[in-house]
């Protein structure tokens, strides 16, 4: 055995092995802060478009939201939750509010589309029906 590789473990202090306390770190949180803000912008763009024009083509927002999701996933892997800065936590709370508003608007539009599709479906069935399978009107009681 080499004398250079011999280590006397009695000289190693146990306190050197103690884990360091994790605290919020604004610098380390920055990639996630940037990604969250970009995601907020993408969702707000779609929300504004829905409010301005309920029949807006949302396809143009799909790429921005997909890219924001990818950025969030990548940045999330770089920043452990223990290092989340106060600024990041505030941005995440804002992001939740923005998403809630966006989801509400999208749900409203989906409900309206479902209602229109239901009416169109009933109209098409009524138009194509010859009445064979329709329930007869109940006769009045005598």
CORVEN-V853071 format. One record per pair of residues at least 12 apart in sequence whose ideal C-beta (glycine too) atoms are under 10 Angstrom apart, sorted by the first residue. I is the first residue (numbers start at 0). J is the second residue. Records with the same first field share a line. If there is no record, write none. Layout:
I = J  J
This chain:
20 = 81
21 = 79  80  81  82  83
22 = 81  82  84
23 = 81  82  83  84  85  86  87  88
24 = 78  79  81  82  83  84  87
25 = 82  83  84  85  86  87
26 = 82  84
27 = 77  78  79  81  82  83  84  87
28 = 74  77  78  79  82  83  84  85  86  87  88  90
29 = 74  77  78  84  86  87
30 = 70  73  74  75  76  77  78  87
31 = 70  71  73  74  75  76  77  78  80  82  83  84  87  90  91
32 = 74  78  83  84  86  87  89  90  91
33 = 70  74  90
34 = 67  68  69  70  71  72  73  74  75  77  78  87  90
35 = 67  70  71  74  75  86  87  89  90  91  93  94
36 = 67  87  90  93  94
37 = 63  66  67  70  71  74
38 = 63  64  66  67  68  70  71  74  90  94  97  98
39 = 67  90  91  93  94  96  97  98
40 = 63  67  97
41 = 60  61  62  63  64  65  66  67  68  70  97  101
42 = 60  63  64  67  94  97  98  100  101  102
43 = 97  100  101
44 = 59  60  63  64  101
45 = 57  59  60  61  63  64  97  101  104  105
46 = 60  97  98  100  101  102  103  104  105
48 = 60  104
49 = 100  101  104  105  107  108
50 = 100  104
53 = 104  107  108  111
54 = 108
55 = 108
57 = 105  108
60 = 101
64 = 101
71 = 94
